[in-house]
Amino acid sequence: LGERASRALAHCMGALQPRQRECITLAFQGGLTHPEVAAEIGEPLGSVKSWIRRGLAALKRCLES
């Protein structure tokens, strides 16, 4: 990513809810699967999937604005 894109991504990640940010970071930077993220943070798989899905949607909206 370029510097501008990196700043935009950092800004939008910071605007996410904490659980969304944590799950997305573990999945995409940490390389964990959804079940691995759920085990890592001690939350149900369905919750993790929802947080990631909603977080990615929020990131997309933020980056497109």
PDB file of N, CA, C and O in Angstrom:
ATOM      1  N   LEU A   1       0.829  -1.194   0.000  1.00  0.00           N
ATOM      2  CA  LEU A   1       0.000   0.000   0.000  1.00  0.00           C
ATOM      3  C   LEU A   1       0.867   1.248   0.000  1.00  0.00           C
ATOM      4  O   LEU A   1       1.968   1.262   0.550  1.00  0.00           O
ATOM      5  N   GLY A   2       0.356   2.276  -0.617  1.00  0.00           N
ATOM      6  CA  GLY A   2       1.041   3.553  -0.567  1.00  0.00           C
ATOM      7  C   GLY A   2       0.816   4.214   0.781  1.00  0.00           C
ATOM      8  O   GLY A   2      -0.002   3.758   1.580  1.00  0.00           O
ATOM      9  N   GLU A   3       1.547   5.292   1.027  1.00  0.00           N
ATOM     10  CA  GLU A   3       1.453   5.969   2.320  1.00  0.00           C
ATOM     11  C   GLU A   3       0.043   6.497   2.573  1.00  0.00           C
ATOM     12  O   GLU A   3      -0.476   6.383   3.683  1.00  0.00           O
ATOM     13  N   ARG A   4      -0.572   7.072   1.547  1.00  0.00           N
ATOM     14  CA  ARG A   4      -1.923   7.622   1.715  1.00  0.00           C
ATOM     15  C   ARG A   4      -2.933   6.517   2.020  1.00  0.00           C
ATOM     16  O   ARG A   4      -3.789   6.671   2.891  1.00  0.00           O
ATOM     17  N   ALA A   5      -2.826   5.401   1.293  1.00  0.00           N
ATOM     18  CA  ALA A   5      -3.731   4.277   1.521  1.00  0.00           C
ATOM     19  C   ALA A   5      -3.515   3.680   2.908  1.00  0.00           C
ATOM     20  O   ALA A   5      -4.475   3.291   3.573  1.00  0.00           O
ATOM     21  N   SER A   6      -2.266   3.608   3.343  1.00  0.00           N
ATOM     22  CA  SER A   6      -1.958   3.078   4.677  1.00  0.00           C
ATOM     23  C   SER A   6      -2.565   3.958   5.762  1.00  0.00           C
ATOM     24  O   SER A   6      -3.103   3.452   6.748  1.00  0.00           O
ATOM     25  N   ARG A   7      -2.480   5.274   5.581  1.00  0.00           N
ATOM     26  CA  ARG A   7      -3.074   6.200   6.558  1.00  0.00           C
ATOM     27  C   ARG A   7      -4.594   6.048   6.584  1.00  0.00           C
ATOM     28  O   ARG A   7      -5.207   6.047   7.651  1.00  0.00           O
ATOM     29  N   ALA A   8      -5.193   5.920   5.402  1.00  0.00           N
ATOM     30  CA  ALA A   8      -6.650   5.769   5.325  1.00  0.00           C
ATOM     31  C   ALA A   8      -7.084   4.474   6.005  1.00  0.00           C
ATOM     32  O   ALA A   8      -8.070   4.458   6.742  1.00  0.00           O
ATOM     33  N   LEU A   9      -6.353   3.390   5.762  1.00  0.00           N
ATOM     34  CA  LEU A   9      -6.690   2.113   6.379  1.00  0.00           C
ATOM     35  C   LEU A   9      -6.542   2.195   7.898  1.00  0.00           C
ATOM     36  O   LEU A   9      -7.400   1.702   8.630  1.00  0.00           O
ATOM     37  N   ALA A  10      -5.465   2.811   8.374  1.00  0.00           N
ATOM     38  CA  ALA A  10      -5.252   2.956   9.816  1.00  0.00           C
ATOM     39  C   ALA A  10      -6.377   3.775  10.440  1.00  0.00           C
ATOM     40  O   ALA A  10      -6.866   3.436  11.518  1.00  0.00           O
ATOM     41  N   HIS A  11      -6.790   4.849   9.772  1.00  0.00           N
ATOM     42  CA  HIS A  11      -7.887   5.685  10.265  1.00  0.00           C
ATOM     43  C   HIS A  11      -9.175   4.863  10.359  1.00  0.00           C
ATOM     44  O   HIS A  11      -9.864   4.892  11.379  1.00  0.00           O
ATOM     45  N   CYS A  12      -9.493   4.136   9.297  1.00  0.00           N
ATOM     46  CA  CYS A  12     -10.741   3.367   9.260  1.00  0.00           C
ATOM     47  C   CYS A  12     -10.709   2.201  10.246  1.00  0.00           C
ATOM     48  O   CYS A  12     -11.731   1.892  10.859  1.00  0.00           O
ATOM     49  N   MET A  13      -9.571   1.556  10.410  1.00  0.00           N
ATOM     50  CA  MET A  13      -9.458   0.481  11.411  1.00  0.00           C
ATOM     51  C   MET A  13      -9.697   1.059  12.807  1.00  0.00           C
ATOM     52  O   MET A  13     -10.338   0.424  13.645  1.00  0.00           O
ATOM     53  N   GLY A  14      -9.186   2.254  13.049  1.00  0.00           N
ATOM     54  CA  GLY A  14      -9.379   2.893  14.344  1.00  0.00           C
ATOM     55  C   GLY A  14     -10.822   3.257  14.631  1.00  0.00           C
ATOM     56  O   GLY A  14     -11.208   3.404  15.791  1.00  0.00           O
ATOM     57  N   ALA A  15     -11.624   3.404  13.583  1.00  0.00           N
ATOM     58  CA  ALA A  15     -13.030   3.764  13.746  1.00  0.00           C
ATOM     59  C   ALA A  15     -13.923   2.551  14.011  1.00  0.00           C
ATOM     60  O   ALA A  15     -15.096   2.709  14.348  1.00  0.00           O
ATOM     61  N   LEU A  16     -13.377   1.343  13.862  1.00  0.00           N
ATOM     62  CA  LEU A  16     -14.170   0.131  14.094  1.00  0.00           C
ATOM     63  C   LEU A  16     -14.424  -0.078  15.578  1.00  0.00           C
ATOM     64  O   LEU A  16     -13.716   0.467  16.425  1.00  0.00           O
ATOM     65  N   GLN A  17     -15.451  -0.879  15.885  1.00  0.00           N
ATOM     66  CA  GLN A  17     -15.674  -1.303  17.256  1.00  0.00           C
ATOM     67  C   GLN A  17     -14.489  -2.185  17.658  1.00  0.00           C
ATOM     68  O   GLN A  17     -13.918  -2.871  16.810  1.00  0.00           O
ATOM     69  N   PRO A  18     -14.116  -2.175  18.936  1.00  0.00           N
ATOM     70  CA  PRO A  18     -12.931  -2.922  19.364  1.00  0.00           C
ATOM     71  C   PRO A  18     -12.934  -4.402  18.986  1.00  0.00           C
ATOM     72  O   PRO A  18     -11.913  -4.919  18.533  1.00  0.00           O
ATOM     73  N   ARG A  19     -14.064  -5.094  19.163  1.00  0.00           N
ATOM     74  CA  ARG A  19     -14.113  -6.525  18.819  1.00  0.00           C
ATOM     75  C   ARG A  19     -13.957  -6.731  17.315  1.00  0.00           C
ATOM     76  O   ARG A  19     -13.302  -7.682  16.888  1.00  0.00           O
ATOM     77  N   GLN A  20     -14.546  -5.856  16.513  1.00  0.00           N
ATOM     78  CA  GLN A  20     -14.387  -5.957  15.060  1.00  0.00           C
ATOM     79  C   GLN A  20     -12.922  -5.805  14.687  1.00  0.00           C
ATOM     80  O   GLN A  20     -12.385  -6.592  13.906  1.00  0.00           O
ATOM     81  N   ARG A  21     -12.285  -4.798  15.245  1.00  0.00           N
ATOM     82  CA  ARG A  21     -10.879  -4.528  14.954  1.00  0.00           C
ATOM     83  C   ARG A  21     -10.004  -5.711  15.370  1.00  0.00           C
ATOM     84  O   ARG A  21      -9.121  -6.133  14.623  1.00  0.00           O
ATOM     85  N   GLU A  22     -10.257  -6.240  16.565  1.00  0.00           N
ATOM     86  CA  GLU A  22      -9.468  -7.361  17.072  1.00  0.00           C
ATOM     87  C   GLU A  22      -9.606  -8.589  16.166  1.00  0.00           C
ATOM     88  O   GLU A  22      -8.609  -9.218  15.810  1.00  0.00           O
ATOM     89  N   CYS A  23     -10.832  -8.922  15.800  1.00  0.00           N
ATOM     90  CA  CYS A  23     -11.064 -10.108  14.971  1.00  0.00           C
ATOM     91  C   CYS A  23     -10.461  -9.940  13.577  1.00  0.00           C
ATOM     92  O   CYS A  23      -9.841 -10.868  13.057  1.00  0.00           O
ATOM     93  N   ILE A  24     -10.636  -8.788  12.981  1.00  0.00           N
ATOM     94  CA  ILE A  24     -10.083  -8.549  11.643  1.00  0.00           C
ATOM     95  C   ILE A  24      -8.557  -8.593  11.689  1.00  0.00           C
ATOM     96  O   ILE A  24      -7.925  -9.137  10.783  1.00  0.00           O
ATOM     97  N   THR A  25      -7.972  -8.031  12.727  1.00  0.00           N
ATOM     98  CA  THR A  25      -6.511  -8.052  12.860  1.00  0.00           C
ATOM     99  C   THR A  25      -6.001  -9.482  13.001  1.00  0.00           C
ATOM    100  O   THR A  25      -5.031  -9.863  12.346  1.00  0.00           O
ATOM    101  N   LEU A  26      -6.646 -10.270  13.845  1.00  0.00           N
ATOM    102  CA  LEU A  26      -6.216 -11.659  14.024  1.00  0.00           C
ATOM    103  C   LEU A  26      -6.372 -12.464  12.739  1.00  0.00           C
ATOM    104  O   LEU A  26      -5.514 -13.278  12.399  1.00  0.00           O
ATOM    105  N   ALA A  27      -7.480 -12.229  12.023  1.00  0.00           N
ATOM    106  CA  ALA A  27      -7.740 -13.004  10.812  1.00  0.00           C
ATOM    107  C   ALA A  27      -6.842 -12.595   9.654  1.00  0.00           C
ATOM    108  O   ALA A  27      -6.281 -13.455   8.975  1.00  0.00           O
ATOM    109  N   PHE A  28      -6.699 -11.305   9.422  1.00  0.00           N
ATOM    110  CA  PHE A  28      -6.014 -10.862   8.208  1.00  0.00           C
ATOM    111  C   PHE A  28      -4.536 -10.558   8.415  1.00  0.00           C
ATOM    112  O   PHE A  28      -3.740 -10.777   7.502  1.00  0.00           O
ATOM    113  N   GLN A  29      -4.147 -10.065   9.577  1.00  0.00           N
ATOM    114  CA  GLN A  29      -2.730  -9.851   9.831  1.00  0.00           C
ATOM    115  C   GLN A  29      -2.117 -11.082  10.493  1.00  0.00           C
ATOM    116  O   GLN A  29      -0.969 -11.435  10.225  1.00  0.00           O
ATOM    117  N   GLY A  30      -2.895 -11.731  11.360  1.00  0.00           N
ATOM    118  CA  GLY A  30      -2.393 -12.909  12.062  1.00  0.00           C
ATOM    119  C   GLY A  30      -2.542 -14.195  11.285  1.00  0.00           C
ATOM    120  O   GLY A  30      -1.923 -15.204  11.623  1.00  0.00           O
ATOM    121  N   GLY A  31      -3.365 -14.169  10.235  1.00  0.00           N
ATOM    122  CA  GLY A  31      -3.543 -15.356   9.404  1.00  0.00           C
ATOM    123  C   GLY A  31      -4.377 -16.452  10.039  1.00  0.00           C
ATOM    124  O   GLY A  31      -4.309 -17.605   9.614  1.00  0.00           O
ATOM    125  N   LEU A  32      -5.167 -16.109  11.058  1.00  0.00           N
ATOM    126  CA  LEU A  32      -5.991 -17.119  11.714  1.00  0.00           C
ATOM    127  C   LEU A  32      -7.305 -17.332  10.967  1.00  0.00           C
ATOM    128  O   LEU A  32      -7.838 -16.413  10.345  1.00  0.00           O
ATOM    129  N   THR A  33      -7.817 -18.560  11.039  1.00  0.00           N
ATOM    130  CA  THR A  33      -9.143 -18.849  10.496  1.00  0.00           C
ATOM    131  C   THR A  33     -10.188 -18.317  11.472  1.00  0.00           C
ATOM    132  O   THR A  33      -9.865 -17.967  12.607  1.00  0.00           O
ATOM    133  N   HIS A  34     -11.433 -18.258  11.026  1.00  0.00           N
ATOM    134  CA  HIS A  34     -12.494 -17.801  11.929  1.00  0.00           C
ATOM    135  C   HIS A  34     -12.569 -18.677  13.189  1.00  0.00           C
ATOM    136  O   HIS A  34     -12.644 -18.134  14.291  1.00  0.00           O
ATOM    137  N   PRO A  35     -12.551 -20.015  13.064  1.00  0.00           N
ATOM    138  CA  PRO A  35     -12.564 -20.829  14.295  1.00  0.00           C
ATOM    139  C   PRO A  35     -11.348 -20.577  15.192  1.00  0.00           C
ATOM    140  O   PRO A  35     -11.471 -20.617  16.416  1.00  0.00           O
ATOM    141  N   GLU A  36     -10.194 -20.322  14.609  1.00  0.00           N
ATOM    142  CA  GLU A  36      -9.003 -20.020  15.405  1.00  0.00           C
ATOM    143  C   GLU A  36      -9.145 -18.676  16.124  1.00  0.00           C
ATOM    144  O   GLU A  36      -8.721 -18.532  17.271  1.00  0.00           O
ATOM    145  N   VAL A  37      -9.740 -17.696  15.445  1.00  0.00           N
ATOM    146  CA  VAL A  37      -9.985 -16.395  16.093  1.00  0.00           C
ATOM    147  C   VAL A  37     -10.925 -16.595  17.278  1.00  0.00           C
ATOM    148  O   VAL A  37     -10.685 -16.062  18.362  1.00  0.00           O
ATOM    149  N   ALA A  38     -11.994 -17.361  17.072  1.00  0.00           N
ATOM    150  CA  ALA A  38     -12.966 -17.615  18.148  1.00  0.00           C
ATOM    151  C   ALA A  38     -12.280 -18.260  19.354  1.00  0.00           C
ATOM    152  O   ALA A  38     -12.529 -17.869  20.494  1.00  0.00           O
ATOM    153  N   ALA A  39     -11.420 -19.242  19.104  1.00  0.00           N
ATOM    154  CA  ALA A  39     -10.707 -19.904  20.199  1.00  0.00           C
ATOM    155  C   ALA A  39      -9.741 -18.943  20.888  1.00  0.00           C
ATOM    156  O   ALA A  39      -9.612 -18.952  22.112  1.00  0.00           O
ATOM    157  N   GLU A  40      -9.073 -18.125  20.103  1.00  0.00           N
ATOM    158  CA  GLU A  40      -8.081 -17.179  20.646  1.00  0.00           C
ATOM    159  C   GLU A  40      -8.717 -16.173  21.607  1.00  0.00           C
ATOM    160  O   GLU A  40      -8.150 -15.865  22.655  1.00  0.00           O
ATOM    161  N   ILE A  41      -9.894 -15.665  21.244  1.00  0.00           N
ATOM    162  CA  ILE A  41     -10.509 -14.624  22.078  1.00  0.00           C
ATOM    163  C   ILE A  41     -11.597 -15.174  23.001  1.00  0.00           C
ATOM    164  O   ILE A  41     -12.165 -14.434  23.803  1.00  0.00           O
ATOM    165  N   GLY A  42     -11.887 -16.470  22.888  1.00  0.00           N
ATOM    166  CA  GLY A  42     -12.864 -17.091  23.787  1.00  0.00           C
ATOM    167  C   GLY A  42     -14.291 -16.667  23.557  1.00  0.00           C
ATOM    168  O   GLY A  42     -15.070 -16.535  24.501  1.00  0.00           O
ATOM    169  N   GLU A  43     -14.638 -16.453  22.293  1.00  0.00           N
ATOM    170  CA  GLU A  43     -15.999 -16.048  21.939  1.00  0.00           C
ATOM    171  C   GLU A  43     -16.593 -17.053  20.946  1.00  0.00           C
ATOM    172  O   GLU A  43     -15.845 -17.769  20.280  1.00  0.00           O
ATOM    173  N   PRO A  44     -17.924 -17.117  20.838  1.00  0.00           N
ATOM    174  CA  PRO A  44     -18.550 -18.061  19.902  1.00  0.00           C
ATOM    175  C   PRO A  44     -18.178 -17.745  18.447  1.00  0.00           C
ATOM    176  O   PRO A  44     -17.986 -16.588  18.074  1.00  0.00           O
ATOM    177  N   LEU A  45     -18.082 -18.808  17.639  1.00  0.00           N
ATOM    178  CA  LEU A  45     -17.732 -18.662  16.227  1.00  0.00           C
ATOM    179  C   LEU A  45     -18.706 -17.741  15.499  1.00  0.00           C
ATOM    180  O   LEU A  45     -18.283 -16.914  14.692  1.00  0.00           O
ATOM    181  N   GLY A  46     -19.994 -17.870  15.771  1.00  0.00           N
ATOM    182  CA  GLY A  46     -20.986 -17.024  15.098  1.00  0.00           C
ATOM    183  C   GLY A  46     -20.757 -15.541  15.376  1.00  0.00           C
ATOM    184  O   GLY A  46     -20.925 -14.704  14.490  1.00  0.00           O
ATOM    185  N   SER A  47     -20.375 -15.224  16.606  1.00  0.00           N
ATOM    186  CA  SER A  47     -20.099 -13.829  16.956  1.00  0.00           C
ATOM    187  C   SER A  47     -18.888 -13.325  16.188  1.00  0.00           C
ATOM    188  O   SER A  47     -18.895 -12.214  15.657  1.00  0.00           O
ATOM    189  N   VAL A  48     -17.845 -14.153  16.132  1.00  0.00           N
ATOM    190  CA  VAL A  48     -16.632 -13.768  15.407  1.00  0.00           C
ATOM    191  C   VAL A  48     -16.944 -13.523  13.933  1.00  0.00           C
ATOM    192  O   VAL A  48     -16.495 -12.533  13.355  1.00  0.00           O
ATOM    193  N   LYS A  49     -17.710 -14.423  13.331  1.00  0.00           N
ATOM    194  CA  LYS A  49     -18.073 -14.252  11.917  1.00  0.00           C
ATOM    195  C   LYS A  49     -18.849 -12.957  11.699  1.00  0.00           C
ATOM    196  O   LYS A  49     -18.613 -12.243  10.725  1.00  0.00           O
ATOM    197  N   SER A  50     -19.769 -12.658  12.604  1.00  0.00           N
ATOM    198  CA  SER A  50     -20.555 -11.424  12.488  1.00  0.00           C
ATOM    199  C   SER A  50     -19.674 -10.192  12.640  1.00  0.00           C
ATOM    200  O   SER A  50     -19.797  -9.237  11.874  1.00  0.00           O
ATOM    201  N   TRP A  51     -18.780 -10.213  13.635  1.00  0.00           N
ATOM    202  CA  TRP A  51     -17.895  -9.065  13.844  1.00  0.00           C
ATOM    203  C   TRP A  51     -17.009  -8.829  12.633  1.00  0.00           C
ATOM    204  O   TRP A  51     -16.792  -7.685  12.232  1.00  0.00           O
ATOM    205  N   ILE A  52     -16.496  -9.907  12.048  1.00  0.00           N
ATOM    206  CA  ILE A  52     -15.636  -9.747  10.873  1.00  0.00           C
ATOM    207  C   ILE A  52     -16.447  -9.237   9.691  1.00  0.00           C
ATOM    208  O   ILE A  52     -16.018  -8.314   8.998  1.00  0.00           O
ATOM    209  N   ARG A  53     -17.607  -9.826   9.454  1.00  0.00           N
ATOM    210  CA  ARG A  53     -18.441  -9.406   8.322  1.00  0.00           C
ATOM    211  C   ARG A  53     -18.848  -7.941   8.449  1.00  0.00           C
ATOM    212  O   ARG A  53     -18.729  -7.172   7.495  1.00  0.00           O
ATOM    213  N   ARG A  54     -19.329  -7.558   9.633  1.00  0.00           N
ATOM    214  CA  ARG A  54     -19.755  -6.166   9.840  1.00  0.00           C
ATOM    215  C   ARG A  54     -18.567  -5.205   9.809  1.00  0.00           C
ATOM    216  O   ARG A  54     -18.666  -4.089   9.298  1.00  0.00           O
ATOM    217  N   GLY A  55     -17.454  -5.653  10.359  1.00  0.00           N
ATOM    218  CA  GLY A  55     -16.258  -4.825  10.350  1.00  0.00           C
ATOM    219  C   GLY A  55     -15.734  -4.574   8.954  1.00  0.00           C
ATOM    220  O   GLY A  55     -15.338  -3.455   8.627  1.00  0.00           O
ATOM    221  N   LEU A  56     -15.727  -5.610   8.122  1.00  0.00           N
ATOM    222  CA  LEU A  56     -15.269  -5.437   6.744  1.00  0.00           C
ATOM    223  C   LEU A  56     -16.204  -4.519   5.964  1.00  0.00           C
ATOM    224  O   LEU A  56     -15.753  -3.722   5.142  1.00  0.00           O
ATOM    225  N   ALA A  57     -17.506  -4.632   6.221  1.00  0.00           N
ATOM    226  CA  ALA A  57     -18.467  -3.740   5.566  1.00  0.00           C
ATOM    227  C   ALA A  57     -18.223  -2.294   5.991  1.00  0.00           C
ATOM    228  O   ALA A  57     -18.267  -1.381   5.166  1.00  0.00           O
ATOM    229  N   ALA A  58     -17.968  -2.091   7.281  1.00  0.00           N
ATOM    230  CA  ALA A  58     -17.693  -0.736   7.784  1.00  0.00           C
ATOM    231  C   ALA A  58     -16.378  -0.194   7.199  1.00  0.00           C
ATOM    232  O   ALA A  58     -16.294   0.985   6.852  1.00  0.00           O
ATOM    233  N   LEU A  59     -15.359  -1.051   7.091  1.00  0.00           N
ATOM    234  CA  LEU A  59     -14.101  -0.629   6.482  1.00  0.00           C
ATOM    235  C   LEU A  59     -14.313  -0.199   5.047  1.00  0.00           C
ATOM    236  O   LEU A  59     -13.790   0.828   4.613  1.00  0.00           O
ATOM    237  N   LYS A  60     -15.086  -0.989   4.306  1.00  0.00           N
ATOM    238  CA  LYS A  60     -15.343  -0.664   2.904  1.00  0.00           C
ATOM    239  C   LYS A  60     -16.028   0.694   2.785  1.00  0.00           C
ATOM    240  O   LYS A  60     -15.626   1.527   1.973  1.00  0.00           O
ATOM    241  N   ARG A  61     -17.069   0.916   3.600  1.00  0.00           N
ATOM    242  CA  ARG A  61     -17.773   2.207   3.571  1.00  0.00           C
ATOM    243  C   ARG A  61     -16.820   3.347   3.905  1.00  0.00           C
ATOM    244  O   ARG A  61     -16.831   4.386   3.245  1.00  0.00           O
ATOM    245  N   CYS A  62     -16.006   3.155   4.920  1.00  0.00           N
ATOM    246  CA  CYS A  62     -15.078   4.202   5.361  1.00  0.00           C
ATOM    247  C   CYS A  62     -14.056   4.513   4.271  1.00  0.00           C
ATOM    248  O   CYS A  62     -13.788   5.679   3.981  1.00  0.00           O
ATOM    249  N   LEU A  63     -13.489   3.472   3.671  1.00  0.00           N
ATOM    250  CA  LEU A  63     -12.444   3.691   2.663  1.00  0.00           C
ATOM    251  C   LEU A  63     -13.000   4.290   1.370  1.00  0.00           C
ATOM    252  O   LEU A  63     -12.276   4.962   0.636  1.00  0.00           O
ATOM    253  N   GLU A  64     -14.286   4.048   1.090  1.00  0.00           N
ATOM    254  CA  GLU A  64     -14.898   4.592  -0.117  1.00  0.00           C
ATOM    255  C   GLU A  64     -15.346   6.042   0.060  1.00  0.00           C
ATOM    256  O   GLU A  64     -15.638   6.726  -0.921  1.00  0.00           O
ATOM    257  N   SER A  65     -15.402   6.508   1.302  1.00  0.00           N
ATOM    258  CA  SER A  65     -15.891   7.881   1.540  1.00  0.00           C
ATOM    259  C   SER A  65     -14.777   8.894   1.430  1.00  0.00           C
ATOM    260  O   SER A  65     -15.012  10.091   1.600  1.00  0.00           O
TER     261      SER A  65
END
